Amino acid sequence: MTLTPEETAEIQSRLRNLQMEHRDLDEVIARLTVNPPNDQLLIRRLKKRKLYLKDRITQLEGMLVPDIPA
């Protein structure tokens, strides 16, 4: 399936937003781990969200790679 330029632009926009949120979560998790209060439940939830974002980023990046005919 070939994407239209509009579809490609939309995917790239969503990808940038997810990557930004992923980086932000990484920073927040690092700060919460080092600085008290050390809320383990919050950290666990943030890490779970970060993992979801990473999976979604990978999925969107795969959509941008053109299909190679067999």
Secondary structure, DSSP 8 states (H G I E B T S, - for coil): ----HHHHHHHHHHHHHHHHHHHHHHHHHHHHHHSSS--HHHHHHHHHHHHHHHHHHHHHHHHHS-----
